[in-house]
Amino acid sequence: MAKAAKTAIKTKDQKAASEAKNWSKVIRSVRSPKTGAYTFKEAIIHKDKIKEFLAGK
């Protein structure tokens, strides 16, 4: 019975699972103008907009 429940959950969210493959977590280091230390900006971005995120300041 437990296996049936697991497969029901998997088949229910197939569309969401296939859409999730188009998103990535991107981490960019940014240097602070005051102290010179690095901080990190992280975001979950659609794969088509990764270059825009990395190029932006």
C-alpha positions as CSV (number, residue, x, y, z in Angstrom):
1,M,0.0,0.0,0.0
2,A,2.8,2.4,0.7
3,K,4.3,2.0,-2.7
4,A,1.0,2.9,-4.3
5,A,0.9,6.1,-2.4
6,K,4.5,7.0,-3.5
7,T,3.7,6.5,-7.1
8,A,0.5,8.5,-6.9
9,I,2.5,11.4,-5.6
10,K,5.1,11.1,-8.3
11,T,2.6,11.0,-11.1
12,K,0.6,13.8,-9.7
13,D,3.4,16.4,-10.0
14,Q,5.0,15.3,-13.3
15,K,4.3,18.7,-14.9
16,A,5.8,20.6,-12.0
17,A,8.8,18.3,-12.0
18,S,9.5,18.8,-15.7
19,E,9.1,22.6,-15.3
20,A,11.6,22.6,-12.3
21,K,14.4,21.5,-14.7
22,N,14.3,24.9,-16.3
23,W,15.3,26.7,-13.1
24,S,18.8,27.1,-11.5
25,K,20.2,28.5,-8.4
26,V,22.8,31.1,-9.2
27,I,25.3,32.6,-6.8
28,R,27.2,35.8,-7.6
29,S,29.9,37.4,-5.5
30,V,29.7,41.2,-5.1
31,R,32.4,43.3,-3.6
32,S,31.4,45.9,-1.0
33,P,32.6,49.5,-1.9
34,K,33.0,50.4,1.8
35,T,35.0,47.5,3.2
36,G,36.2,45.6,0.1
37,A,34.8,42.4,1.5
38,Y,32.8,40.1,-0.7
39,T,29.2,39.2,-0.2
40,F,27.1,36.7,-2.1
41,K,23.9,37.3,-3.9
42,E,21.9,34.1,-4.6
43,A,18.7,33.6,-6.6
44,I,16.7,31.0,-8.3
45,I,16.4,32.0,-11.9
46,H,15.0,30.6,-15.1
47,K,17.7,29.2,-17.3
48,D,17.1,31.8,-20.1
49,K,17.9,34.7,-17.7
50,I,21.1,33.5,-16.1
51,K,23.4,35.6,-18.3
52,E,21.4,38.7,-17.5
53,F,21.7,38.1,-13.7
54,L,25.4,37.5,-13.9
55,A,26.0,40.6,-16.1
56,G,24.0,42.9,-13.9
57,K,25.5,45.0,-11.1
